[in-house]
Amino acid sequence: MKKLLFQFDTDTYPAVFDTVVAYDGGADHVIGHGGLTPDNVTALVEGAIFTRAPKDKKNTAIFVGGSDIVAGEALFAAVQRHFFYGFQVSVMLDSNGSNTTAAAAVAKLAASGTLNGKKAVVLAGTGPVGQRAAAMLAREGAKVTLTARKMERAVQACEHIKARFEVDVTPVEAFDNDARANAIEHANIVLATGAAGVELLTAEQWQTNSNIEMIADANATPPLGIGGTDMMDKGIDRHGKIIWGAIGFGALKLALHRACIAQLFTDNKQVLDAEAIFALAKAMASAA
Ligand SMILES: NC(=O)c1ccc[n+]([C@@H]2O[C@H](COP(=O)([O-])OP(=O)(O)OC[C@H]3O[C@@H](n4cnc5c(N)ncnc54)[C@H](OP(=O)(O)O)[C@@H]3O)[C@@H](O)[C@H]2O)c1
């Protein structure tokens, strides 16, 4: 029986990246739908849950993606509201690669040092990757601060994280590189999750900071988020700090995304959101 992955995207066009990884993760056929919302997804979910016998339902799965994590979370919840006893399929949420990217970065940091009790700053943490990463760091016991250029954006993101994950993340306004250098003054861990091609700190702003133990940067588009690092850095030592670049942990991100797709087809009850994806990332990072 063919493994069918229905790619439900909140953007107009389903993400090509997610389609490719879905095939590479083991789906036999990927069917993309764009522009989905909680209001127009009902018939699609019913088509997925009613068509195959109970023992065969594990061969149908749903992936929710798109550039907007809030819209993705709403769609992910709406899909599951249509499930009832015996009639469900496995589901995964990864809007903009948020869960897999954040999980890979934080898992690499966790494998490189201690997170529990450390001060962590997620720079430009208001996007899909930053919000998920902040939550994962907090759940590992770090004291997490999240920056945005405007305080109201930082507050909004922290409130969203609190509502979803029941962890406290402190919002900080940091408009420019100097303000972000102040925000990391006492940090032990810095995770940069700014938009592609935006430098958030210059090399001089972190290299002489003796509190910093580990840095990760999700941005792989020059200029990088953290000046003086390399996107290929794989837990290397620079100025006494462990550095993970976007491509450095990107191999785990891709392997993780593929492994999640494969896991969707193991039974019809998988719910792969931040918690399950991060657990898998940690297992994969420590096995690597
Ligand atoms: N390595 C990988 O495998 C991988 C996979 C997926 C994504 N990524 C990368 O991960 C990063 C985060 O992804 P995302 O989708 O969460 O990012 P995003 O939503 O595009 O941007 C994150 C935040 O960056 C801030 N920002 C935008 N322009 C800025 C500027 N000029 N100066 C300072 N801050 C600015 C914004 O925060 P405020 O407006 O609130 O200040 C925004 O919320 C991106 O660089 C993306 O390319 C990497």
The ligand as an SDF file (V2000), in Angstrom:
LIG
                    3D

 48 52  0  0  0  0  0  0  0  0999 V2000
   19.7690   26.1520    9.2980 N   0  0  0  0  0  0  0  0  0  0  0  0
   18.6210   25.6630    8.8670 C   0  0  0  0  0  0  0  0  0  0  0  0
   18.4960   24.4590    8.6300 O   0  0  0  0  0  0  0  0  0  0  0  0
   17.4310   26.5960    8.7330 C   0  0  0  0  0  0  0  0  0  0  0  0
   16.1500   26.1170    8.4330 C   0  0  0  0  0  0  0  0  0  0  0  0
   15.0830   27.0330    8.3990 C   0  0  0  0  0  0  0  0  0  0  0  0
   15.3250   28.3760    8.6120 C   0  0  0  0  0  0  0  0  0  0  0  0
   16.6010   28.8060    8.8330 N   0  0  0  0  0  0  0  0  0  0  0  0
   16.9220   30.1990    9.0920 C   0  0  0  0  0  0  0  0  0  0  0  0
   16.5430   30.4390   10.4520 O   0  0  0  0  0  0  0  0  0  0  0  0
   16.3500   31.8320   10.6330 C   0  0  0  0  0  0  0  0  0  0  0  0
   15.0490   32.0700   11.3670 C   0  0  0  0  0  0  0  0  0  0  0  0
   13.9690   31.6360   10.5680 O   0  0  0  0  0  0  0  0  0  0  0  0
   12.5360   32.2980   10.7900 P   0  0  0  0  0  0  0  0  0  0  0  0
   11.6490   31.7780    9.7110 O   0  0  0  0  0  0  0  0  0  0  0  0
   12.1260   32.1010   12.2060 O   0  0  0  0  0  0  0  0  0  0  0  0
   12.9240   33.8300   10.5570 O   0  0  0  0  0  0  0  0  0  0  0  0
   12.0240   35.1080   10.2160 P   0  0  0  0  0  0  0  0  0  0  0  0
   10.6630   34.8870   10.7380 O   0  0  0  0  0  0  0  0  0  0  0  0
   12.1760   35.4320    8.7720 O   0  0  0  0  0  0  0  0  0  0  0  0
   12.7810   36.2510   11.0300 O   0  0  0  0  0  0  0  0  0  0  0  0
   12.9870   36.1590   12.4210 C   0  0  0  0  0  0  0  0  0  0  0  0
   13.0010   37.5400   13.0220 C   0  0  0  0  0  0  0  0  0  0  0  0
   14.0740   38.3070   12.4890 O   0  0  0  0  0  0  0  0  0  0  0  0
   13.8090   39.6640   12.8200 C   0  0  0  0  0  0  0  0  0  0  0  0
   14.2850   40.5640   11.7720 N   0  0  0  0  0  0  0  0  0  0  0  0
   13.8350   40.7080   10.5080 C   0  0  0  0  0  0  0  0  0  0  0  0
   14.5160   41.6510    9.8510 N   0  0  0  0  0  0  0  0  0  0  0  0
   15.4190   42.1350   10.7280 C   0  0  0  0  0  0  0  0  0  0  0  0
   16.4170   43.1670   10.6680 C   0  0  0  0  0  0  0  0  0  0  0  0
   16.6200   43.8620    9.5510 N   0  0  0  0  0  0  0  0  0  0  0  0
   17.1520   43.4110   11.7770 N   0  0  0  0  0  0  0  0  0  0  0  0
   16.9660   42.7010   12.9150 C   0  0  0  0  0  0  0  0  0  0  0  0
   16.0350   41.7270   13.0330 N   0  0  0  0  0  0  0  0  0  0  0  0
   15.2830   41.4570   11.9580 C   0  0  0  0  0  0  0  0  0  0  0  0
   12.2940   39.7910   13.0010 C   0  0  0  0  0  0  0  0  0  0  0  0
   12.0770   40.1280   14.3620 O   0  0  0  0  0  0  0  0  0  0  0  0
   11.4000   41.5040   14.8620 P   0  0  0  0  0  0  0  0  0  0  0  0
   10.7170   42.1420   13.6850 O   0  0  0  0  0  0  0  0  0  0  0  0
   10.4520   41.0270   15.9050 O   0  0  0  0  0  0  0  0  0  0  0  0
   12.5360   42.3120   15.4110 O   0  0  0  0  0  0  0  0  0  0  0  0
   11.7980   38.3830   12.7180 C   0  0  0  0  0  0  0  0  0  0  0  0
   10.6870   38.0160   13.5050 O   0  0  0  0  0  0  0  0  0  0  0  0
   16.3960   32.4670    9.2310 C   0  0  0  0  0  0  0  0  0  0  0  0
   17.6430   33.0500    9.0110 O   0  0  0  0  0  0  0  0  0  0  0  0
   16.2010   31.2630    8.3080 C   0  0  0  0  0  0  0  0  0  0  0  0
   16.7890   31.4700    7.0420 O   0  0  0  0  0  0  0  0  0  0  0  0
   17.6280   27.9400    8.9250 C   0  0  0  0  0  0  0  0  0  0  0  0
  1  2  1  0
  2  3  2  0
  2  4  1  0
  4  5  1  0
  4 48  2  0
  5  6  2  0
  6  7  1  0
  7  8  2  0
  8  9  1  0
  8 48  1  0
  9 10  1  0
  9 46  1  0
 10 11  1  0
 11 12  1  0
 11 44  1  0
 12 13  1  0
 13 14  1  0
 14 15  2  0
 14 16  1  0
 14 17  1  0
 17 18  1  0
 18 19  2  0
 18 20  1  0
 18 21  1  0
 21 22  1  0
 22 23  1  0
 23 24  1  0
 23 42  1  0
 24 25  1  0
 25 26  1  0
 25 36  1  0
 26 27  1  0
 26 35  1  0
 27 28  2  0
 28 29  1  0
 29 30  1  0
 29 35  2  0
 30 31  1  0
 30 32  2  0
 32 33  1  0
 33 34  2  0
 34 35  1  0
 36 37  1  0
 36 42  1  0
 37 38  1  0
 38 39  2  0
 38 40  1  0
 38 41  1  0
 42 43  1  0
 44 45  1  0
 44 46  1  0
 46 47  1  0
M  CHG  2   8   1  16  -1
M  END
$$$$
